[in-house]
Amino acid sequence: VQLVESGGGLVQPGGSLRLSCAASGFTFKNYLMRWYRQAPGKERELVAGISSGMSITVYPDSVKGRFTISRDNAKNTLYLQMSSLKIEDTAVYYCSATYGRASYWGQGTQVTVSS
């Protein structure tokens, strides 16, 4: 099982980034997928979630209207489109896959928002 995040980097406030999470080794289309982030000295927090059938998405208020989660079940890939980025969005971003008791995590990708 592998989840490999990519697309992180350095961006100025107000900018955009798109993160990707390539999945392998499990039946991606059946899994609830989520993005989390963890900033230095803070707890890991949920950023976005999407159901297996793509019909339900959830976001915390801190990113609602700025972040969009999506998935391509044919490509086994999860995405996070981030726009209007703020300095406080700086964190390591992780993707997560959950199905019943099974739960997998990627290694994370760093997003730094700075001028």
C-alpha positions, 0 to 999 in steps of 0.5 A: 500500500502506498500513498504518495503526495506531491505538489507542495512548495513555496507560494506567496500569500494569495497564491494557489497550489494543487496537491496530488496523492497517488494511491496504489496497493488497495481498491482506491475507489472504495475508500473515503479519502481525506487531506490533513495538515500539521503545522509545527507545534500544532496538532494534525487537523482535517483539511478536506474529505471526500466520499468514495462516490464523490458525492460528499465533500467536507471542509472545516471553516478555515479552508471552506471556499478556498480549498477544493478536494477531488478524486479521479478513481480511474487514476487512483489519485486524490487532489487538493486545489488550494487557492487564496493561500494564507500564511497560516496554511503553512504545514505538512499536508498528508493524504489519508485513506480509510475503509472500515478499520483499514487506514493508510497515510502518505508521507506528507508534502510541505506547503509553505506560504510566505512572502 
